[in-house]
Amino acid sequence: MDSYYTFAILVFTSFFTLINPLGTMPIFMSMTKSLSVEKRKNTAKKASIVAFFTIIAFAFSGQILFKFFGISVNSFRIVGGVIFFAMGWDMLQARLGHIKHTDDEDKIDAYVDDISITPLAIPMICGPGAITNAIILMEESETVIKKVILISVIFLVLLLTYLILMGASKITDKLGETGNKVMMRLMGLIVMVIAVEFFFSGLKPIVISILNG
């Protein structure tokens, strides 16, 4: 039993650190600052659900898919970096989500669907680190009980992520319009720095392997 508790703690700490919902919260606040509470809730829920099923899918089939398509985690990091940089640039210009001010409900729903999948679910919540971690831990789960623990703890982490993102609504309302614009620009800078780190952490091993090959 001790080994199962140890494994559960390992899964929880590693996924919570890699997913980092507390770090995602300010970005979520900036991207959904003008949405209604209900729309923010839907965005957080969809992002968490998509991230959960994506992580589980990669946990069970990640190695097969990566090998079949010839995809490496480093390539995934590079793409994630490009997506992050584009998102950060829009945030820096305070351009994110002006569609939210329209009265067209269909456009608002489309915006919610758009950001809930990319970039919130992938790659912000379900990034290269979380996917790699899921693949490795699934391979280490030699018993059915460990596999159940892995899936259950991933679900718990994503549930906590959803609750933390929902808590961002109250903070967003208290900051007001000016506060949210300042927050958006600051988060834009941070996201762009994260993007550069993602990009070069994926590019460096590829370049080294090319030079050595």
N, C-alpha and C positions, 0 to 999 in steps of 0.2 A: 504493500500500500504506500509506503514511503516513496518509492520510485515514481508512483503515479502522481503524488502530491508535488514532488520535485519537478516532474515533467509539466504539470499544469502551471506551476509558478514560472517555469522557464518560458512556456508558450505565452502566458499573459504579459510578462515583463518585456519580452522581445517584441511582441506585436504592438503593445501599447506605446513602446518607445519608437518603433518604426513608423506607425501610423500617425502618432503625435497629434491627437485631436485638439490639444490645447494650442498647438502651433497653427493648426488649420482654422481655428475659430476666428481670429482676426480677419483672415482673408475671406472667410464665409460671410462675416459681418459686412465687409466692404462690398462684396458682390451682390448682397441681398438687402442692402440698406433701405431701399424704397419699396420693397415687396411687403405685402400684408403679412400679418403673423401666420395666417393659414398657408399662404404661398411659401413662406420661409420653412414652415413645418414640412410641407410637401417636398421641398427641395432637399432638406436634410434627410428626410425619410428615404427618398428615391436614391440619393447618393449613397447612403449607408447600405441599402439593400443591394444595389448594383455592386458596390465594393465587396460585400460579403460573398455574393455568388461568384464574383470574379476570382477572389482569393481561393475559394473552395474549388473552383474549376481548375485553376492552376495547380493547386495542391494535389489533385488526383491525376491531372494530365499534363502538367507543366513540362516535365522532362521530355515527354513524347512529342508535344507540340513544338518545343524549342528545337529538338533534333530534326523533326520532320521538315520544318520550314527554314532550318538553318539560322534560327534567331539566337542571339546571345543576350544576356542580361545587360551587357555594356551597350548594345544597340538600343535596348529599351531605355537605358539612362539618357542616351543622346536625344532620342525622340521626346522623352519627358522634359529634358532641358529646353528644347525648342518650344514646346507647348507652354512651359512655365514662363519663358522669356516673353513670348507674345502676350500672355495674360498679364505679366508684370508691366509691360509697356503700356497696355490699355489702362491699367490701374493708375499708373504714373500720370497719364493724361486725363484721369478721372472720366474715362470714356465707358467704363464697364457698366452695362445694364441701363443705359438711358432709355431703352425700349420699355423699361418698367413704368415709365411715366405716361405711357399711352393708355387710352381707355379701351383699346382692343384686347378683349380677354383672351382670344386665341393666340395673339402675339405674346402675351404674358405667359400663358401656359407653355408655348413653344420655348420661351426663354428659360423657364424653370426646367423643362426637359433637357434643354441643351446644356446648361451649366451643371445640372445634377449628375450627368453622365461624364462629361468632360468640361472642365478639368477637375471638378470636385471628387467624383468617385475614382476616376482614372486620369492623371496619376497622383493626385494629391493624397487621397486616403489609401487607395490601393496602388502604391508605387512599386518600383523595382525591388526595394528592400523587403516590403511585405510579401511580394510574390516569391522572391527567392527564399525567404524565410519559410513560407508555406511549403514550398517544394522540398526543402531540406528536412523540415520537421516531419513531413509526411513519410519521407523515406526512412526516417529514424523511428517511426511508429510501427514497431514490428508486431504489435498485438491489436486486436479490435478495440479493446478498452482505450488504448492510447489514441487511436484514430478518433474515437468518440470524444475523448477529452480535448483533442486538438480542435475539432469542429465546434464543440461547445464553448471553448474558451475564445475562439475567434468570434463566435456569435456574441459573447459577452463584451468583448472589446468594441465591436461595431455598435452594440447597443449603447455603451458608454459614450462612444463617439457621437451618436445621434443625440443623446441627452445633453452633451456638452455644446453641440452646435445649436440646439434649441435654446440653451441658456444665453447664447449670443444675442437673441432677439431683445432681451431686456437691456443689455448693454448698448445695443444699437439705438434703441429708443431714447436712452438717457443721453447719448452723445449728441444727438441732434444733427441737422444737415451739415453745418460747418465742421463739427467734430468728425463726422463720417467721411467728409472729403479729405480732411487732414489724414485720417486713419488710412484711407484708400491709397493716398500717395506714398505714405510711409511703408505700407505693406507692399506697394508696387516695387519700391526699391529693394525690399527684402526678398520678394519673390524673384526678381531679376538676378540677385546675387545667388539665390538657391539654384536658379536655372543654369548659371555659369558653372557652379560646382557640379551639378548633375551632368552637364554636357561634357566637361573635361574629365570627370571621373569615369565616364564611359569611353571617351575618345582616347585617353592616355594608354590603357591596356591594348586597345586595337592598334594604335600607332607603334607601340613597342613590339607587338607580335609581328607586325609587318616588317619592321626593321630587323628583327631577329630572324625572320623567316627568309 
